[in-house]
Amino acid sequence: MSFNTFGQLFRFTSFGESHGPAIGCVVDGCPPRIPLTAEDIQRELDRRRPGQSRFTTQRQEPDAVKILSGVFTDEATGRQVTTGTPIALMIENVDQRSKDYSEIKDKYRPGHAGYTYDIKYGLHDYRGGGRASARETAARVAAGAVARKVVPGLVVRAALVQMGPHKIDRSRWDWNEVDRNPFFCPDAEQATFFESYLDGVRKAGSSVGAVIEVVADGVPPGLGAPVYGKLDADIAAALMGINAVKGVEIGDGFTTAAMSGEDNADEMRMGNDGKPVFLSNHAGGILGGISTGQLIVARFAVKPTSSILTSRRTVDSRGNDTEVMTKGRHDPCVGIRAVPIGEAMLACVLADHYLRHRGQVGEPAPWPKPAV
Ligand SMILES: Cc1cc2nc3c(=O)[nH]c(=O)nc-3n(C[C@H](O)[C@H](O)[C@H](O)COP(=O)(O)O)c2cc1C
């Protein structure tokens, strides 16, 4: 039994641990003849890479990806393209410091996975959390870079919209800002505040959570299926599967519980191009588990990093009460680096459903329907 594989038609299987020699994934089911270079993948990995600012872990990992298989030079164009065979992607770990973890070898870090791994498997790799380490998410980002190319015209973007209790001002939202500050924050003013706020958290040896919003543009209508293949259910599972994620919303999410039916209705009108236009998007671009063609909008909540410099009560693996404090290098807000990871997971879900839709339905059904 193994649960390291994502997806049905667009699939990837990730491998590796935080302190092993390498991590990576094998992407299977990617259609042939899609232009793909290591640079395409590296660009995305560089956005998740640690050690890029004082607000993320100082572990220095170049996260240089190697494409080991599944690509070939297309003679007609001279471009490197996918061949339709498994695409193996490998990223070497170069900056492991196992001694940082010797003090927590037998003590369970509250909020981390050591206890549950021990209960289930009878052992756990305490060095950086082993398989529970977010190093594994580099493999997801690499797979996501391939997935982005599968759906023509698809653009998946994400932004940090809340850090600790502090939300952004949505009226100042500017996608161009996201790559200009170290927080992937679309509100320049709030990003300036986050610098001093997170400096305080970091210097206190503490940590905070965050909320990330992920948006997909260019999603064709019709992706997803009733009832166990609902697009929103698969997006929720994919985002929830990211380390430290404790909540997911689609569209207006939990806010809809307090709305009236009138306010929540995404009313429709015919557009000038003969296609329907939705007058709002409370549903987040999905109805009945199937995409409407609007923006797909999801949000996920990331808990505060469990590694903190303040002593916490715990037990050890011999059954003694003790205390633990985590030394080593950690992100004071793991939500920051979760931004490109959320994008990657959404891209993978959409690529998978795009191929599933094409496999079952083929050409889109005619709409508007002809008069009878
Ligand atoms: C980008 C990223 C970096 C992370 N870095 C750390 C870290 O330095 N220390 C830590 O305790 N947890 C870190 N985590 C969270 C743990 O991987 C996660 O909490 C742990 O595996 C337990 O799983 P759970 O929180 O999903 O239940 C990170 C998560 C992400 C998304």
The ligand as an SDF file (V2000), in Angstrom:
LIG
                    3D

 31 33  0  0  0  0  0  0  0  0999 V2000
    6.9450   25.5500    2.8440 C   0  0  0  0  0  0  0  0  0  0  0  0
    6.7970   24.8440    4.1470 C   0  0  0  0  0  0  0  0  0  0  0  0
    7.8770   24.8110    5.0390 C   0  0  0  0  0  0  0  0  0  0  0  0
    7.7640   24.1650    6.2710 C   0  0  0  0  0  0  0  0  0  0  0  0
    8.8120   24.2180    7.1560 N   0  0  0  0  0  0  0  0  0  0  0  0
    8.6310   23.7610    8.4190 C   0  0  0  0  0  0  0  0  0  0  0  0
    9.6330   23.9450    9.4060 C   0  0  0  0  0  0  0  0  0  0  0  0
   10.6890   24.5300    9.1540 O   0  0  0  0  0  0  0  0  0  0  0  0
    9.3990   23.4660   10.6560 N   0  0  0  0  0  0  0  0  0  0  0  0
    8.2080   22.8510   10.9850 C   0  0  0  0  0  0  0  0  0  0  0  0
    8.0140   22.4740   12.1240 O   0  0  0  0  0  0  0  0  0  0  0  0
    7.2490   22.6480   10.0660 N   0  0  0  0  0  0  0  0  0  0  0  0
    7.4250   23.0940    8.7980 C   0  0  0  0  0  0  0  0  0  0  0  0
    6.4330   22.9190    7.8660 N   0  0  0  0  0  0  0  0  0  0  0  0
    5.2040   22.2020    8.2540 C   0  0  0  0  0  0  0  0  0  0  0  0
    5.4180   20.6940    8.4410 C   0  0  0  0  0  0  0  0  0  0  0  0
    5.9340   20.1010    7.2660 O   0  0  0  0  0  0  0  0  0  0  0  0
    4.0810   20.0570    8.8530 C   0  0  0  0  0  0  0  0  0  0  0  0
    3.4690   20.8030    9.8560 O   0  0  0  0  0  0  0  0  0  0  0  0
    4.2920   18.6490    9.3650 C   0  0  0  0  0  0  0  0  0  0  0  0
    4.6020   17.8040    8.2870 O   0  0  0  0  0  0  0  0  0  0  0  0
    3.0460   18.0660   10.0530 C   0  0  0  0  0  0  0  0  0  0  0  0
    2.0090   17.9350    9.1350 O   0  0  0  0  0  0  0  0  0  0  0  0
    0.6440   18.7370    9.2420 P   0  0  0  0  0  0  0  0  0  0  0  0
    0.9460   20.0780    9.8160 O   0  0  0  0  0  0  0  0  0  0  0  0
    0.1620   18.8150    7.8310 O   0  0  0  0  0  0  0  0  0  0  0  0
   -0.2600   17.9300   10.1450 O   0  0  0  0  0  0  0  0  0  0  0  0
    6.5300   23.5260    6.6110 C   0  0  0  0  0  0  0  0  0  0  0  0
    5.4550   23.5440    5.7140 C   0  0  0  0  0  0  0  0  0  0  0  0
    5.5750   24.2130    4.4990 C   0  0  0  0  0  0  0  0  0  0  0  0
    4.3790   24.2440    3.5710 C   0  0  0  0  0  0  0  0  0  0  0  0
  1  2  1  0
  2  3  1  0
  2 30  2  0
  3  4  2  0
  4  5  1  0
  4 28  1  0
  5  6  2  0
  6  7  1  0
  6 13  1  0
  7  8  2  0
  7  9  1  0
  9 10  1  0
 10 11  2  0
 10 12  1  0
 12 13  2  0
 13 14  1  0
 14 15  1  0
 14 28  1  0
 15 16  1  0
 16 17  1  0
 16 18  1  0
 18 19  1  0
 18 20  1  0
 20 21  1  0
 20 22  1  0
 22 23  1  0
 23 24  1  0
 24 25  2  0
 24 26  1  0
 24 27  1  0
 28 29  2  0
 29 30  1  0
 30 31  1  0
M  END
$$$$
